[in-house]
Amino acid sequence: MTRTELLNAIAARTGDYRAGEIPAPTPQHVDRWVRQFPDASQEPILEEMSHILGKAYFAKSDVMSFLTAVATNTEKLTGANPSEFWRKANFLNIQRGGNSQRRMLSDFSAILQQQFGFTTDDCGSADGPFFYLDDLIFSGNRVRHDLEPWISSDRCPGRCNLHILTIAYHRGGQWFGGQRLAQCMKGAKKQVTITWWRCAEFEDRRRYTNKSDVLRPISFPSDQFAQQYIQGLTQKGYPPEPRVPQEPPYASPFFSSETGRQLMEREMLSAGFRIREQCTMLPEVIRPLGFSGLQTLGFGAVVLTYRNCPNTCPPAFWAGQPWYPLFPRRTN
């Protein structure tokens, strides 16, 4: 595609991003963002970003289709009488930070109303399953911090079924969250059977770094600020490990190719260092490739939804002044 076609495609794909809160993205908006990168990299970035967004941007229509599929899944979830199943279901509203759970509950409530004529407010029973909804799972910390107090409390029965329903999760976070919840159950002497439901999953486990679905660069910038940052991580005992490039056939569906992936990793990392150097008030946990409580270059997520851009994505996606963001972020 030509540059103009790419600009139009990205603006169209993300047309419902934070709809009603901020102006709809335009080709001019996308062009202003990409012009912050080196001239030779701009069109390749647009090409790869268009591919990524086609796989990892979840528009409202995508989310509602997924939730409808869950609500009407008679084979693996509800059985032959989905209306009765959902009437008995208990929907948890226990998220301690942000509004993503409330928004997911609102969306699912609309699906139940459409399909069965009642909302989540009409549901609940002593013998029904429990549902925890959230949009995206990254490290797994939020889901376990929300659910551990519930499991340990009298609100959680001694034996029950818990369904964790999310648009997408990262496999490392799903594993970590699951392990911590299992430990909590053991301590609380409860038998909670957990089932995970998702529309997509992203590989981010360390042992699969070389073929992961997150940004993990094969090399690092040589400028002074970047090298000082890397040296700081190394001195703390966490030297960044470069990813080993993968030969065809390419495994990750979220990048078009090894070449396209390397371009995004290189340019998003370089821009992330620039942003960190310019935005001196950013907290330490906002790293060049996105939020991370670990001593790394950042989480490097590429997934986002129509509701918001996670801070685990590279700051080059969302950071503000003096940077111009492609996806202005709503903070918690």
N, C-alpha and C positions, 0 to 999 in steps of 0.2 A: 504493500500500500504506500501511497505518497504521504508526505508529512501532513498535508491537509486532511487526508482520509484518516490517518491515525489520530489526529487531534479530535476529529469528529467522532470517531469510534469510542475513544476514552470518555469523552463528555457524555455520549449517549449511554454507555454502559453504566456510568455512575450518576445518571440523571436524577435518581431519587435520593442521593446522599444528603442526609439531614434535611429532607424536604420540609418546607414550612418554617425552618429555623434559619437557614442561610440561603443566599441566592443559588439557583441551580447552576451546576458547572457548565461552562461554555468552552468551545475550542480555544478562545482567547485566554481563558483562565488556565487551561492545561498548557498552552504555549508559554505563558508567563512563567509557570513553574519550571518547565523543562529548560528554559533559557538560562537558568542558573548553573547548568552543567556545561562542561566543555563543548564547543561547537561540534566536534567530530562524534561526540557521544550522544547528542540529542535525539537524532532519529532512531538509532539502535535502542535507546532507553524507551522511547515511545513504542517501538515494536514489541519489546519484551514486556513493558507494562501493560500493553493491550492484551497480550497472552495471559499474563498473571491475573488480571482483573476478570478475564473471561472464565477463569477457573476458581478464583479465590475471593471475588467480590460477591456478596450475597445481597441481592436486591430484595425489596419487600416481597415481590412475587415469588422469589426463590424460597424465602422463609415460610411464607404462607402455604406454598405447595408442600414443603416438607412437613409442616405441622398437620396439614390435612391428611397426609399419608400416614402419619403416626396415629392420628385420631381414628382413622378408618382401617387400621391394620388388624383385621379379624384373625388372621392366620397365626401371628406371632405374639399378639399383645392382648386384644380385648376378648377374643373368643367370638362366638356366634351372636352375642347380644351386646354390641358396643355401647348402646345407650345405658344399659344397666351397669356396665363396667365403669363408665365415666361418672355416673351418678354416685357410685361408692368411693371413687378416688378422692384422696386427700391431697390438696395442692399446698405445698409449703411456701410461705412468704417470709423468709428468714434471713435474707441477704443483709449483711451489716454495712455494706458500703456500695454506693452507686445505685442506679435505677434499672439496670439491665434485667433483673429478675422480674420486677413489676411490669416492665414492657413486654417481656416474653409471656407472662401470665395474661396480660391484656390481649395479646395476639391469639394465644391458645383459647382464651375465653370466647373470642369472636368466632373461632373455628367451631367450637362446641355449639355455640348459638346457631350457626349456619347449618351444621350437620344434624343436630339433635334437639334444638329448641330450648336449651338451657345453657347457663354460663358456669364458670368455675365457682362462683359464689353459691350456686345451688348444689354443689357436690360435697361429699364427705360422709364417712361412716366409720364405725369402730372396727369393722373387719375389712375395710378397703385398702388398696395399695397406696403408697405415698409417692408423690412426684416432686422432684426438685428441678426447676427449669432455670437455665441461664443461657446467654447467647454463645459465648466462646470460652474455652478452657485453655489456658496457656501453661503455667507452672503447676497447676493443681492446688495452689495454696488457698484460693478463694473458696473453692467447693469444699475443701476439708475444714477451713475455718468456719464456714457457715454450718456445716453438717455435724461437726464434732460436738458442739454444745447441745444440739438437738438430740443426737444419739444418747448423750449422757443424761438427758433430762427425762422427766416422767412423761413428756409428750410423745416420746418414741416408745412403742410397745416392746415387750421383751422379744417378740418374734414378728417380723413383718417383711414385706417386699418394698424396696425403694427403687424407683426408676429415676435415673439422672438423664435429663433430656436437654441436649445442647445442639446448636447449629453445627458446631465443629469443635473438635478437641485435638490437642497435640498429644501424641502417644506418651511422651515423657510425663506430661502433667496428668494424664489419665492413670498411668501406672503409679505415680507418686501419690496422687490423691487417693487412689484405691488402697494403697498400702497403709497410709495413715488412718483411713477410715476403718480398715480391718483391725488395726491396733486399738482404736477407740472402742470398737465393738467388744473386743476381748476384755478390755478394762471395765467396760460397763456391763459385762456378762449378758450381752444381747446377741440375738441371731437376726441380722439384717441382711437379706439377700439383695444385692445390688445388680441392676441391669442398666447398661449404658446405651443410650440412643443418640445417634448423630447423623447429620447429613454428609459430613466429610471429616476426614482425619488427616493430620499432618505429622510426618515423621520428624521428630526432633531429638530422639534419644542419642546419647553420646556415642554409643557403639556403632550407630548408623550415620555418623556425621557426614561421611563422604557421599552418601546418597540421600541426604535429608531433604526436607521440604521447607527449610528455613535458610536464611542467608548465613553462610559460613565461608568466608573468603579463603582463597588459596594463597594469598600474599597480602602484605600490609604496606600502606604508604610510607614513603621515606622522608617526608617533611618533618621538621623539628617537633611540632606539636604532637603529631601522631606517634613519633618515636618516644617522646616523653611519656605519653599516655601508656603505651605498650610497656615501656620500662617500669612504670609504676605498678602495673599488674604483675609483671615478672618479679619485682622486688617483694610483692606480697605473697609470692609463691604460686601465682596463677598465670604463667606465661601463655599467651594465646597460641592455640595449635592450628596451623593452616590445614584446610581441607585438601584432600587428595583429589585431583580432577578425575572424572569418570569417563570411561570410553563408551561409545555407542554400543548397544541401544541405550538411550538415556532413560533412567528409571522414574524420576519425579515428573508427575503430570503438571505440576504448577509452574514449571519453567519450560521454555520452548526447546532448549538444548543446553549443553554444557557451556557453549560459547555465550549464549544469552544470559545464563545464570551468572557466569563470571563477570560479565559486564555490569549487571545489577549489583553484585556483591562489591565490586571495585568502586563503582560510582556512589552507591549509597553509603559505603563506609567512609570514603573521602569527604563526601558532603557532611556526614555525621561528625567527623572531626572538625570541620569548619564551623558547624553549628555549635558544637561544644566550646570551641575557642571564642566564638563571638558572643554566645549567650552565657555569660559568666554566672547568672543566677540559677541556671538549671541544676537541680539536685544531682548528686553523684550517681544515683541509680538510673538516671536517664543517660544511657550510654550511646556510643556512636551508632549502634544498630538497634537501639530501642531499650525500653525499661528492662532491668534485670537486677534482682537483689544479690546475684552472684557476681564474683569478680571476673567478668568476661567483657567482650566487646559489645554485648547486647543480645537480646533474645532473637532478633532478626525475623520476626513474623511477617508474613505477606498477606494474611487474611484480614478482611474487614467486612462490615455489614453496612446496610443503608442507614443504620442508626448512628454509627460513630466509627472512628478509626482508633484502634487500641494503641496505647503508648508503647506496647511491645513491638510495634512496627518501627522501622527506622525513622528517626526524627526528620529525615529528608522528606518523608511523606506528609508530616503534620506540624512541624515546628513553626512558630510565629516569628515576629520581628527579631532580627532583620531578615530572616528567611521568609520566603513566600510559600505557603503550604498548598499542596494539591488537595489535601483533605483536612480542612480546619477542624480541630478536635474540640469536643465538649468534654470538659474535665469533670471529675466526680466532686 
